[in-house]
Amino acid sequence: MAQGYLTISRPGPLSTLQDGGRYGVRRLGVTQGGPADLHAWAWANWLLGNPWGSTALEVTLGGLELKAGQDCRLALAGPDMQATLDGRPLPPWRAFTLKAGQVLNLGMCRQGVRAYLAVAGGFVADPVLGSRACVVRDGLGGHKGDGSKLAANDRLAFGDQGAAAPARILPTEAMPDYAAPVVLGLIPGAQIAAFTGQSLFQAFNQPWRVDSRADRMGVRLLGPTLHCRLGAMVSEGINLGAVQVPPDGQPIVLLNDRQTIGGYPRLGTLTPLACARLAQCPQGTEVRLRAVSQERALRDYCRFRAGFA
């Protein structure tokens, strides 16, 4: 039951509620949604002691301003968005208290793309098909249940804040450097042998750049032209991080709001943490692909998730 709310004064270009994602419904043509940057979303909730899957606010590019209706504990994670609390600078990667009437402002993003704002106990909204994850394209989830992104004067409800949780400090090693070179782990896919040897060499040894065509559905990479010997394919299920290569030879990495099936050959699949890192790459960012085994990717992901048990 809602106990308080935040009032949105300025929503920014795209601000949506995201929980852990919508699963078990892809057979219906419904995609998963959920946080584009799983890493920053998870740590924002961890700073407040929220369990895995708690609903937080994903803020794309910045430009968000909100006011507290009641006192609440919040946490901000992700790239520096020049946040201020009543005009005072507020660094990311920490929890803080927003008192009734105080204003939180996020400026424009520095280096990354998406920040995550969590509230103690998670934001309150009615689940749709088992999840509160907002997928604008599908008209599902979010604060109104209809896939709406935040608009001016909307309210975000939160539950009883209860007793103040012990202060948590983010481990230094968990705080990413968004200015560092980007290397994305890729698990080779079933069709990788159908690509020419020259294409495979280029795919893993030459840089790619993030195209302007990038959103929560997918990210197009610009670089060498990849050639695949396969002709027409029967459409098959598309998982998070799938790297499809259309006829123009420029890969498309499919993310949280992707379609559920596709018929282009796949170079492979980015690991979940590589997807999270790619989701923070602005247009023009140079990225490189590195082949990793399924076993290595699973170990890395299990080690990551163990921190939130």
C-alpha positions as CSV (number, residue, x, y, z in Angstrom):
1,M,0.0,0.0,0.0
2,A,1.3,3.4,-0.9
3,Q,2.4,5.6,2.0
4,G,4.0,8.5,0.1
5,Y,4.8,9.9,-3.3
6,L,7.2,11.9,-5.4
7,T,5.8,14.5,-7.7
8,I,7.4,14.9,-11.1
9,S,8.1,18.5,-12.0
10,R,10.2,17.7,-15.1
11,P,10.4,14.2,-16.5
12,G,13.4,14.3,-18.8
13,P,13.4,12.7,-22.3
14,L,12.6,9.1,-21.0
15,S,12.1,8.2,-17.4
16,T,10.4,4.8,-16.7
17,L,9.8,2.4,-13.8
18,Q,11.7,-0.9,-14.1
19,D,11.7,-3.9,-11.9
20,G,13.6,-7.2,-12.7
21,G,11.7,-7.7,-16.0
22,R,8.7,-9.6,-17.4
23,Y,9.3,-13.3,-17.9
24,G,7.3,-16.3,-19.0
25,V,5.3,-14.4,-21.6
26,R,7.5,-14.3,-24.7
27,R,5.3,-17.0,-26.2
28,L,2.7,-14.3,-26.3
29,G,5.0,-12.0,-28.2
30,V,5.7,-9.9,-25.1
31,T,9.2,-8.8,-24.4
32,Q,10.9,-8.7,-21.0
33,G,11.6,-5.0,-20.3
34,G,13.5,-4.4,-17.1
35,P,16.6,-2.2,-16.5
36,A,18.8,-1.6,-19.5
37,D,21.8,-1.4,-17.1
38,L,21.3,-4.3,-14.8
39,H,24.5,-3.4,-12.8
40,A,23.5,0.2,-11.8
41,W,19.9,-0.8,-11.2
42,A,20.9,-3.6,-8.9
43,W,23.4,-1.5,-6.9
44,A,20.8,1.4,-6.5
45,N,18.5,-1.1,-4.8
46,W,21.3,-2.7,-2.8
47,L,22.2,0.7,-1.2
48,L,18.8,0.7,0.4
49,G,18.6,-2.9,1.3
50,N,15.9,-3.6,-1.3
51,P,15.5,-7.2,-2.4
52,W,16.4,-8.2,-6.0
53,G,13.6,-7.3,-8.4
54,S,12.5,-4.1,-6.6
55,T,11.1,-1.4,-8.8
56,A,13.3,1.6,-9.4
57,L,13.3,4.6,-11.8
58,E,15.4,4.5,-14.9
59,V,16.3,8.0,-16.1
60,T,17.7,8.3,-19.6
61,L,20.0,11.2,-20.4
62,G,18.9,13.2,-17.3
63,G,16.7,16.2,-17.1
64,L,14.5,14.9,-14.3
65,E,13.2,17.1,-11.4
66,L,10.9,15.9,-8.6
67,K,9.7,16.9,-5.2
68,A,9.0,14.7,-2.2
69,G,5.5,14.7,-0.7
70,Q,6.8,12.8,2.3
71,D,10.2,12.0,3.8
72,C,11.8,9.1,2.0
73,R,15.1,7.3,1.6
74,L,16.5,7.2,-2.0
75,A,19.6,6.0,-3.7
76,L,21.1,7.1,-7.0
77,A,23.4,4.9,-9.1
78,G,24.9,5.2,-12.5
79,P,26.8,8.0,-14.4
80,D,27.1,11.5,-13.0
81,M,24.0,13.5,-13.9
82,Q,25.1,16.6,-12.0
83,A,22.4,15.8,-9.4
84,T,21.4,18.4,-6.8
85,L,19.3,18.2,-3.7
86,D,17.7,21.6,-3.0
87,G,20.6,23.1,-5.1
88,R,23.4,21.3,-3.3
89,P,25.5,18.8,-5.3
90,L,24.6,15.1,-4.8
91,P,27.2,12.6,-6.1
92,P,25.9,9.2,-7.5
93,W,26.4,5.8,-6.0
94,R,25.0,6.6,-2.5
95,A,21.8,6.6,-0.5
96,F,20.3,9.8,0.9
97,T,17.2,11.2,2.6
98,L,14.8,13.4,0.7
99,K,12.6,15.3,3.1
100,A,9.0,16.4,2.4
101,G,9.1,19.5,0.1
102,Q,12.7,19.0,-0.9
103,V,13.6,19.0,-4.6
104,L,15.9,16.5,-6.4
105,N,17.2,17.6,-9.8
106,L,19.2,15.6,-12.3
107,G,21.0,17.5,-15.0
108,M,22.3,16.1,-18.2
109,C,24.4,12.9,-18.2
110,R,28.2,13.0,-18.1
111,Q,29.8,10.1,-20.0
112,G,27.0,7.5,-19.5
113,V,23.4,7.4,-20.6
114,R,21.1,6.0,-17.8
115,A,20.9,6.6,-14.0
116,Y,18.8,4.7,-11.5
117,L,16.8,6.2,-8.7
118,A,15.6,3.7,-6.1
119,V,13.4,4.2,-3.0
120,A,13.5,2.2,0.2
121,G,11.0,-0.6,-0.3
122,G,10.6,0.0,-4.0
123,F,8.2,2.1,-6.0
124,V,4.5,1.0,-5.9
125,A,2.6,0.2,-9.0
126,D,0.1,-2.4,-10.2
127,P,1.9,-5.3,-12.0
128,V,1.0,-6.2,-15.6
129,L,1.6,-9.8,-16.6
130,G,3.5,-10.3,-13.5
131,S,5.8,-7.2,-13.7
132,R,6.0,-3.5,-13.3
133,A,8.6,-3.1,-16.0
134,C,7.6,-0.3,-18.4
135,V,7.8,-1.1,-22.1
136,V,6.6,1.9,-23.9
137,R,6.5,0.2,-27.3
138,D,4.2,-2.6,-26.0
139,G,2.1,-0.3,-23.8
140,L,2.7,-2.3,-20.7
141,G,3.8,-1.7,-17.1
142,G,5.2,1.5,-15.5
143,H,3.6,3.8,-13.0
144,K,0.2,3.8,-14.8
145,G,0.3,0.2,-16.1
146,D,-0.1,1.3,-19.7
147,G,3.6,1.7,-20.7
148,S,3.6,5.5,-20.1
149,K,6.9,7.2,-19.6
150,L,6.8,9.9,-16.8
151,A,5.2,13.2,-17.6
152,A,5.1,16.5,-15.7
153,N,2.8,16.4,-12.6
154,D,2.8,12.5,-12.5
155,R,3.2,11.0,-9.0
156,L,5.4,8.0,-8.1
157,A,4.1,6.2,-5.1
158,F,6.3,4.4,-2.5
159,G,5.5,2.2,0.5
160,D,6.1,2.5,4.2
161,Q,9.7,3.5,4.8
162,G,9.8,1.8,8.2
163,A,12.9,2.0,10.4
164,A,15.9,3.5,8.8
165,A,18.1,0.8,7.3
166,P,21.8,0.8,8.2
167,A,23.9,3.0,5.8
168,R,25.5,1.0,3.0
169,I,28.6,2.1,1.2
170,L,29.2,0.8,-2.4
171,P,32.3,-1.4,-2.7
172,T,34.9,0.5,-4.7
173,E,35.3,-2.3,-7.2
174,A,31.6,-2.2,-8.0
175,M,31.7,1.5,-9.2
176,P,32.4,1.5,-13.0
177,D,34.5,3.9,-14.9
178,Y,32.3,5.0,-17.8
179,A,35.3,6.7,-19.4
180,A,37.3,3.5,-19.6
181,P,37.7,1.6,-22.9
182,V,34.7,-0.6,-23.5
183,V,35.2,-4.3,-24.1
184,L,32.1,-6.4,-24.5
185,G,32.0,-10.2,-23.8
186,L,30.3,-12.1,-26.6
187,I,29.3,-15.8,-26.4
188,P,29.7,-17.2,-30.0
189,G,26.3,-18.2,-31.5
190,A,25.0,-21.1,-33.5
191,Q,25.5,-19.3,-36.9
192,I,29.0,-18.0,-36.2
193,A,30.6,-20.6,-38.5
194,A,28.6,-19.3,-41.4
195,F,30.4,-15.9,-41.3
196,T,33.5,-15.6,-43.5
197,G,36.9,-15.9,-41.8
198,Q,37.7,-12.3,-42.7
199,S,34.5,-11.2,-41.1
200,L,35.2,-13.0,-37.9
201,F,38.7,-11.6,-37.7
202,Q,37.4,-8.1,-38.2
203,A,34.5,-8.6,-35.7
204,F,36.9,-9.3,-32.9
205,N,39.9,-7.3,-33.9
206,Q,38.6,-4.0,-35.1
207,P,36.7,-1.4,-33.2
208,W,33.0,-0.6,-33.5
209,R,31.2,2.6,-32.8
210,V,27.7,3.0,-31.3
211,D,25.3,4.4,-33.9
212,S,22.7,7.1,-33.4
213,R,20.1,4.3,-33.8
214,A,20.3,3.1,-30.2
215,D,17.5,2.7,-27.7
216,R,16.1,0.2,-25.2
217,M,15.2,-2.1,-28.1
218,G,18.7,-2.4,-29.5
219,V,22.0,-0.7,-30.4
220,R,23.4,-0.7,-34.0
221,L,27.2,-0.9,-34.2
222,L,29.1,0.7,-37.1
223,G,32.3,-0.8,-38.4
224,P,33.6,-3.3,-40.9
225,T,31.0,-5.0,-43.1
226,L,30.4,-8.6,-41.9
227,H,29.5,-11.2,-44.5
228,C,27.4,-14.4,-43.8
229,R,27.1,-17.3,-46.2
230,L,23.6,-18.1,-45.0
231,G,20.6,-17.3,-47.1
232,A,17.1,-17.0,-45.8
233,M,16.5,-18.2,-42.2
234,V,13.4,-19.3,-40.4
235,S,12.7,-16.8,-37.6
236,E,13.7,-18.0,-34.1
237,G,13.6,-16.7,-30.6
238,I,15.7,-13.7,-29.7
239,N,17.4,-13.5,-26.3
240,L,18.8,-10.5,-24.5
241,G,22.1,-9.5,-26.1
242,A,21.6,-11.3,-29.3
243,V,23.9,-9.8,-32.0
244,Q,22.0,-10.0,-35.3
245,V,23.7,-9.2,-38.6
246,P,21.3,-7.9,-41.3
247,P,22.2,-7.8,-45.0
248,D,24.1,-4.5,-44.6
249,G,26.7,-6.3,-42.5
250,Q,26.4,-3.9,-39.5
251,P,25.5,-5.7,-36.3
252,I,22.5,-4.9,-34.1
253,V,22.7,-5.8,-30.4
254,L,19.2,-6.5,-29.1
255,L,18.4,-5.3,-25.6
256,N,15.5,-5.4,-23.1
257,D,12.7,-4.1,-25.3
258,R,13.6,-6.2,-28.3
259,Q,11.2,-8.1,-30.5
260,T,10.7,-11.8,-29.4
261,I,11.7,-13.5,-32.8
262,G,14.0,-12.6,-35.6
263,G,15.4,-14.1,-38.8
264,Y,18.8,-12.5,-39.3
265,P,21.9,-14.7,-38.6
266,R,23.5,-14.1,-35.2
267,L,27.2,-13.6,-34.5
268,G,26.5,-14.5,-30.9
269,T,25.1,-13.1,-27.7
270,L,26.5,-10.4,-25.4
271,T,26.7,-11.5,-21.7
272,P,24.2,-9.8,-19.3
273,L,26.9,-7.5,-17.9
274,A,28.1,-6.6,-21.4
275,C,24.6,-5.6,-22.2
276,A,24.5,-3.4,-19.1
277,R,27.8,-1.7,-20.1
278,L,26.7,-1.2,-23.7
279,A,23.5,0.4,-22.4
280,Q,25.7,3.2,-20.9
281,C,27.5,4.0,-24.2
282,P,26.5,7.3,-25.9
283,Q,26.5,7.7,-29.7
284,G,30.0,7.5,-31.1
285,T,31.5,5.4,-28.2
286,E,34.2,3.0,-29.4
287,V,33.6,-0.6,-28.3
288,R,35.4,-3.9,-29.0
289,L,34.0,-7.4,-28.9
290,R,35.8,-10.2,-27.1
291,A,34.7,-13.9,-27.4
292,V,34.0,-15.6,-24.0
293,S,32.8,-19.1,-23.2
294,Q,29.3,-19.8,-21.9
295,E,30.9,-21.2,-18.8
296,R,33.0,-18.1,-18.1
297,A,29.9,-15.8,-18.7
298,L,27.9,-17.9,-16.3
299,R,30.6,-17.8,-13.6
300,D,30.8,-14.0,-13.9
301,Y,27.1,-13.5,-13.7
302,C,26.7,-15.9,-10.7
303,R,29.5,-13.9,-9.0
304,F,27.7,-10.7,-9.7
305,R,24.3,-12.0,-8.5
306,A,25.9,-13.5,-5.3
307,G,26.4,-9.9,-4.1
308,F,22.6,-9.4,-3.9
309,A,21.5,-12.6,-2.3
